[in-house]
Structure formats: C-alpha cells, structure tokens
Amino acid sequence: MENFETINGGICAAKGFKASGLYCGIKHGLPDGNESPISNKKNDIAMIFADVECNAAGVYTSNKVKGAPIVVTKKNLAKSGGKARAVIVNSGNANTCNADGEEKALEMCRLTAEALNIPAEQVIVASTGVIGLTLPIEPIKYAVPLLAEKLSYEGNTEAATAIMTTDTVKKEYAVKFVAGGKECHLGGMAKGSGMIHPNMATTLNFITTDCAVSPEMLQKALSEIVKITYNCLSVDGDQSTNDTCMLIASGLAGNTEITTENDDFQIFKNALYQVMKNLTIMLAKDGEGATKLITCVCSSAPDLDTAIIVAKSVIRSPLFKCAMFGEDANWGRILCAVGYAEADFDINKVDVDIASRSGKLAVCRNGAGVDFSEEKAEEILKEDEIEILIGLNSGEVSATAWGCDLTYDYVKINGDYRS
Amino acid sequence: MENFETINGGICAAKGFKASGLYCGIKHGLPDGNESPISNKKNDIAMIFADVECNAAGVYTSNKVKGAPIVVTKKNLAKSGGKARAVIVNSGNANTCNADGEEKALEMCRLTAEALNIPAEQVIVASTGVIGLTLPIEPIKYAVPLLAEKLSYEGNTEAATAIMTTDTVKKEYAVKFVAGGKECHLGGMAKGSGMIHPNMATTLNFITTDCAVSPEMLQKALSEIVKITYNCLSVDGDQSTNDTCMLIASGLAGNTEITTENDDFQIFKNALYQVMKNLTIMLAKDGEGATKLITCVCSSAPDLDTAIIVAKSVIRSPLFKCAMFGEDANWGRILCAVGYAEADFDINKVDVDIASRSGKLAVCRNGAGVDFSEEKAEEILKEDEIEILIGLNSGEVSATAWGCDLTYDYVKINGDYRS
C-alpha cells in the first residue's frame, strides 16, 4: 500500500494549480488605505486557479441548512458539466441564512470569472465563519483582482492560511504516486476545528490532483474516502452548514484517464486516502481546545458500517472526552458509548484496550472489566496521542475514527465565538 | 388541566409508602465502628417499602450495556407478575460490567426480602455510580437491616439524598389529585446530572402513587409520559447503562382501579406528567456544571416525533450550549442544530425566538436572520432560565425539551469523576 511519498506543496503540489491568499477584512473591514494591501492580519480570502479545465467532484454537508455558496457551487457544476477552473473561498463569514446569500455567492463567482477570464459556472465558491451575518461584498471586490494578480505555483500556504477560522495551525498535505506509468501528485488543504461531526461531508476541504480521472471515478473515489476519513472525525458532534469537500483533477500528469475501477483507480484512491486521512488527523489534533488526539479503532466488526458507527460513538461521547482530558482510565464510559452505538453486535464479546506510545493495556474483556494497573493506565493516558482499541470479536472488518478531548478551552472558545 | 395540587412528601406522599436512607460506605468503606451508624457522610443507600403488594411498571435504558440491577429487576417483575413491595437502591457504584454483577444484585434483593419478610422477586433493585468496579456487598449487608428498621412515612428525603451522585440538590416532587371521587397522591424522586440523554429511559427515578391503576394502564401511562419528559432531557448526549424509571401503585386511595383509557386515566396521566416534568426540570437545572436551565419549545410541527426530534437536537448541540454559557445570541447555531435534526420539514419556514423573564426577541424568520437589538438579546440571555422557541410553521403539534449550558465545570467534574 506504500506506493506514495509525502511531499510539500499542498494544493499546489499537483501540476497546473496556482493559488493565492490575502487579508481583505471580511470580518473587520477593508485594510486601511495607508496599509499595504497585504496586511499583517490573517488572510481571509483565497483563490485557486487551474491552468486547464478540470474535472470536479464534491461532497457537501447533509444539514438542511445549507450555506448559499454550496447551493451556488452545485448549480455551477451542474451547468458546467462538472468542469471547474477556479475556487474562491473566504473565512470570517459563512454567508448562510442570509436573504441575499445566493446573490452574494453568485457575485463572488462573477468577480472571479471576470478577473480570470473564465466562465462563471466554472468557479467553485465557499465561505466559512459566522452564520447569519450579511456577507460584506466590498472586501471581496477589493480582493479578487489582487488574488488573481498574486496567483502563484507556490501560493498554497497563503491560501491554506486564508481558510482558517478558529484553527490554530494551517492544514496541508500532499503525496506523489505513480499511475499509468506517470508521476502524479495529489494535495489538499483543510480548515476546521469545531463543529466537525460524523455524517456530514466535512469542514472546508479542497484537494487538487494532476492525475487524469473521469468525473464519475473522481466522485466515486471522493465519496468512498470521505466516508472513512472526514466522516469519521468528530470534535463536538455538531454538523456545520457549510461543509464542503471538493476534489479537482487537472489531468496534467499525462496518465491514461482512469475511467473504471482498475489498478490505477486503487492507487489513486490510496493516495487520496493518505491525504484525507492526514488532514483528518490534523483537524482532530486542532479540535477546539484539544490537548489530545484520540484515535478509536474498532476491529473485528461484522461490517464496515458497524465498525464506523461504534468507533464514532466512542469518539463523540462528551463523558469519554472529558475522561481523556482528565487522563482517567474510566473505561466504563468507553463501553457505555459502545453500548449505545446504533448497531447490531454482542456487547458481551467486546474487548477494550487503551494505548499510546507508552504502551498498551487491556481494560475490558468480554464486556466486563479486568484488573489493570492504574499506574500503567496513567502513564499511557498522559501522552498527547491516545488510541482506544475496541474489539467486537464478531467479524473481520475495522474502521478508525478520530477526535480529541473535551477541555475548558473548548467551552471558552465557543462561549464567545462571535465577538 | 389544573386538576392537581403540588404537595410535599416525595415518594412518601402517596398512602402506604415508607422509605429510609443512610450512609453505608459503598464507595469509601463501612462507617467506622465508633461512628454512629447514620454517619454525617452523604447517604448512599435507600429503601422504599409498600404496606401492600403494588402494581409496578418500568422503563429502562436502551443502552446495550445494561446494569446488572436492571437485568435482575426485569426478571423479578416477570416472576412476580408485575407485583412489587420494595425498592433497594444504592449510589456510588453502578454494579455494571462486573462479572459478578447479577449475583450481587440478586443478593441485594435477597437481603432486602429477608429483612422485610417478603418474596425476593417483589424487590426492585437499582444502582448508580461508577461502571466496572466490583460492588462491595459488606456495606449493603450492614445497611439493609438498618434501613428496614428506619423505614418511615416521612423517610422520603433520606431516600432522595441517598440516590444522589454528582447531583448538587435532591430531586423530589409530588402532587395530589382526584380520581374516581377519591383523593389520590403521586410523588417521585430522581437522581442524575450528567450522562442524561434523549432516547433512553432516564436516570434513576422512582415514582409512587396510591391511585389504583391496572398494570397495563400503569405501563401505558409511564411509557407515554417518559417520552415527553425524561426522554426530552439532555445534559450531554451520553446514555447511561443503568437508567431506570419505576412507577409503583399501591391502590390505597380507594378509587375504582383504572383499567381503560377513561377520564380517570387522563387525570392520572396529567398528574404523572406534572411530577415527571418537574423532576425533569430539576435534572436539567442540576446538569453537571450548569449555570442555566434551557428550555426549547418546538411548535407548529407536523407531528409529535418531529417536534421532539427538533427540540432535542437544539438542546443537545454543544456549540449552542456553549453559546448559552457565553450569553451569546448566536442563533445561527440554533438554526444549524434544527437543520441537522433528522426529521422532515421545510427549513425555509423556520422561525426562532429567544426568551426569558426579561422578554422575547425574534432572531430568525423563514430560515433567515432578522435584525435584532444585541442589547435586548444580552438582557434576555443573562437570565438563568432561557427559552428557545422554534416555530416550524408546518403543523399544529408542540413538544418541549430541557437541558442546560455547557460550562468549564462540566469539564472539570467529568475530567475527574472516578476519584
């Protein structure tokens, strides 16, 4: 499976993708006339531009409340036959639940199309931030021509920074691999640290590749991999209104286009999994207020859905998350969360182990507690990356879910997000 | 509907019920020989004893991990044909996920039956506390004869105190009403402040009445009222393994037994609703770390299930709960939680108001934000009892869900529960 290599470059790692990002004052107003246009304030708007027309696939939030940018992006891709050339994305305002939301999202596309001289329906638009505040269009009018001017094959980090909201670190990951005898590249950027929950698409994620893949196969790969990566991530159990995961393929690697589930498709999916899994781990680690990355592996499940449901149920439990923050080997809470997972298996066969780089410890066998050393448990749980291993002993399938502990700082950050 | 009057007496308000409670050291060991048997430590074991054989109905957790006491209680009631005389209940240890759990629960019943000279299958047993620790039987052996000795028609508060775990206040409520021309009484006690979640039975709840009701009608009333009270309560979204709600009827009021859905049945259900609703509100107010009681009323829904699902979705959202703690009118989070509720309605018709004793404010109409005064919102949200009013504008049905804010103290309490 190790037919890929981690590389730098994020969304610019693949051939044919330029990017840029800058601060335009979506939340705090336009930069002062006397300031340099590129303020030292955090970037809040980004652009991606492909040298050629790309195939595009997307997965979106399942929330009934959908951000206007999602509505517009879907319409655009329907009109363009799944082709895209550019992405425009802002942070600081979600452009959701506003009467003029679609109008503003369309205007973002129009401005971008004009600056790049492409059809507006080939623009993917996304927004993230506060819900229900009117999106100010002036900063965007100001920014778009500058973004177009600044586009560069090294602009990935500028762009990755621009989509951050309460994120404390930018999230980028890229790999190279060989498909059809050609070197291909696939890289992505992501944002999100709260309001991340299983069963929605994801937070904002953009992935680019130069591997030639047909629209159908692109969508298929994305949907499959989202299910076992972003959809297995939970920070707080809330589902955002704006979550979007876009995958865009330029085809510039020169490989024979992947149009069936052949070997190249498996290789491509594996590369996509590596990038999305690593972005998922970055999102979990940077969960709002998180001090620990928690990975829950559910193995020996009868099927994939059961494994996913159980692993997510544990990762999502607030009581379990608090126990992890408190470094307390309260395995009863783990078993409790396994027990209320809505799936069919025999609770009396369930094993639980806790693990970290400090070792591994059995805490439950056949649904009942076993004696264990509290000192060893403490040693394991004081690490900042914890693994919870659930064995259902009812089959052969495994799944992994990622999350974090629940801390004072989560409450602090979210008690005062708007201001 | 006001055919009832609130009275004192909790589980001893109804004719024929004695209760007692004491400290026996379930968690911290037997009281020292030199201490008085009734230590000044918090009571941790309680007994209820009925003068006559009672009809009993129960609702239990839907968690696959079920506490041994639940398994034993169900078996007992099956054997006794739904008849019960006594309840024995401890806090400090859930007697769950232990290899010898059933054995210990059976022993609790046996000891109680012996002390009260009744059949063991007429004993209801319950435990609450840490999961996965072996239940020490010595303190219980010590306590049961003393509890039997101490039984009194005024013992309700001793018992209500004994079932508390992280609860900061005892929870009791009782009403009197007239059914079949006779004065009847119905009262209950409850415990719970974390791990309370919709779709499970409840936390530990015991309700007694002297109203004569057939076993079938008793179960019917309990199931209906649990659905719209305890099951509409969420503190943290976790579902406990030990949740039990028992309703026991002595029939000593002398009314004609309620055996059909007649007027008396409606009156009885209303009394039960009053008691269970008020206990639910007490549980929500005492949510772990809570500083605010949050009530969410979903109205104009097409059906009851939709109304319940939407109201619970809001009450459960961690982001919304943090916003309430921060007194932030972040209505976007409310609409977001409405949007991910798994029910069928038109999000574009949804209205949201926030309210408290300081007034009422429209924040969202037809799924979009409306201008509102931030000062007014602040004034409303700084109160300690907040109402969130959701109008679906898609029907005639309403439901209420209860919860609390998410605070630093929730994290603190649950980061270190076992010790």
Contacts between the chains, C-beta under 8 A, distances in Angstrom:
chain1	res1	chain2	res2	distance
A	62	B	340	7.3
A	63	B	336	6.5
A	63	B	339	4.2
A	63	B	340	4.7
A	64	B	338	7.6
A	64	B	339	4.1
A	64	B	340	7.1
A	64	B	341	7.9
A	64	B	347	4.2
A	65	B	335	5.5
A	65	B	336	5.8
A	65	B	338	7.2
A	65	B	339	3.2
A	65	B	340	8.0
A	65	B	347	5.6
A	65	B	367	7.1
A	66	B	339	8.0
A	94	B	332	7.5
A	96	B	332	7.0
A	97	B	332	6.0
A	97	B	335	5.8
A	97	B	364	7.1
A	97	B	367	6.4
A	97	B	368	5.3
A	97	B	369	5.4
A	98	B	368	6.3
A	98	B	369	6.5
A	99	B	368	5.0
A	130	B	330	7.7
A	130	B	332	6.5
A	131	B	330	7.9
A	131	B	332	2.7
A	131	B	333	7.2
A	131	B	335	7.0
A	131	B	336	6.3
A	132	B	331	6.3
A	132	B	332	4.1
A	132	B	335	7.3
A	132	B	364	7.3
A	132	B	368	7.6
A	132	B	369	3.8
A	133	B	369	7.4
A	194	B	319	6.6
A	195	B	319	5.8
A	195	B	336	7.7
A	200	B	340	7.5
A	236	B	318	4.4
A	236	B	319	6.3
A	237	B	237	6.4
A	237	B	316	7.7
A	237	B	317	7.6
A	237	B	318	6.0
A	238	B	317	5.5
A	238	B	318	6.1
A	238	B	319	4.7
A	238	B	320	8.0
A	238	B	333	7.6
A	238	B	336	6.9
A	238	B	337	7.1
A	238	B	340	7.7
A	239	B	336	7.3
A	239	B	339	7.8
A	239	B	340	4.2
A	240	B	336	7.0
A	241	B	332	7.8
A	241	B	335	8.0
A	241	B	336	5.3
A	241	B	339	6.2
A	316	B	237	7.7
A	317	B	237	7.6
A	317	B	238	5.5
A	318	B	236	4.3
A	318	B	237	5.9
A	318	B	238	6.1
A	318	B	318	7.1
A	318	B	410	7.9
A	318	B	414	7.4
A	319	B	194	6.5
A	319	B	195	5.8
A	319	B	236	6.3
A	319	B	238	4.7
A	319	B	414	5.6
A	319	B	417	7.9
A	322	B	410	7.4
A	322	B	411	5.5
A	322	B	413	7.9
A	322	B	414	3.4
A	322	B	415	4.9
A	322	B	417	7.9
A	323	B	414	6.8
A	323	B	415	6.9
A	323	B	417	7.3
A	325	B	411	6.4
A	325	B	415	4.8
A	326	B	414	7.2
A	326	B	415	2.9
A	326	B	416	4.7
A	326	B	417	7.8
A	328	B	415	6.9
A	328	B	416	6.3
A	328	B	417	7.1
A	328	B	418	5.6
A	328	B	419	7.4
A	330	B	130	7.7
A	330	B	131	7.9
A	330	B	417	6.6
A	330	B	418	5.4
A	331	B	132	6.2
A	332	B	94	7.5
A	332	B	96	7.0
A	332	B	97	6.0
A	332	B	130	6.4
A	332	B	131	2.7
A	332	B	132	4.1
A	332	B	241	7.8
A	333	B	131	7.2
A	333	B	238	7.6
A	335	B	65	5.5
A	335	B	97	5.8
A	335	B	131	6.9
A	335	B	132	7.3
A	335	B	241	7.9
A	336	B	63	6.5
A	336	B	65	5.8
A	336	B	131	6.3
A	336	B	195	7.7
A	336	B	238	6.9
A	336	B	239	7.3
A	336	B	240	7.0
A	336	B	241	5.3
A	337	B	238	7.1
A	338	B	64	7.6
A	338	B	65	7.3
A	339	B	63	4.3
A	339	B	64	4.1
A	339	B	65	3.3
A	339	B	66	8.0
A	339	B	239	7.8
A	339	B	241	6.2
A	340	B	62	7.3
A	340	B	63	4.7
A	340	B	64	7.1
A	340	B	65	8.0
A	340	B	197	7.9
A	340	B	200	7.5
A	340	B	238	7.6
A	340	B	239	4.1
A	341	B	64	7.9
A	347	B	64	4.3
A	347	B	65	5.6
A	364	B	97	7.1
A	364	B	132	7.3
A	367	B	65	7.1
A	367	B	97	6.4
A	368	B	97	5.2
A	368	B	98	6.2
A	368	B	99	4.9
A	368	B	132	7.6
A	369	B	97	5.4
A	369	B	98	6.5
A	369	B	132	3.8
A	369	B	133	7.4
A	406	B	411	5.9
A	406	B	414	7.9
A	407	B	411	6.0
A	408	B	408	4.9
A	408	B	411	5.4
A	408	B	412	7.4
A	410	B	318	7.8
A	410	B	322	7.4
A	410	B	411	7.5
A	411	B	322	5.5
A	411	B	325	6.4
A	411	B	406	5.9
A	411	B	407	6.0
A	411	B	408	5.4
A	411	B	410	7.5
A	411	B	411	6.4
A	412	B	408	7.4
A	413	B	322	7.9
A	414	B	318	7.4
A	414	B	319	5.6
A	414	B	322	3.4
A	414	B	323	6.8
A	414	B	326	7.3
A	414	B	406	7.9
A	415	B	322	4.9
A	415	B	323	6.9
A	415	B	325	4.8
A	415	B	326	2.9
A	415	B	328	6.9
A	416	B	326	4.7
A	416	B	328	6.4
A	417	B	319	8.0
A	417	B	322	7.9
A	417	B	323	7.3
A	417	B	326	7.8
A	417	B	328	7.1
A	417	B	330	6.6
A	418	B	328	5.6
A	418	B	330	5.4
A	419	B	328	7.4
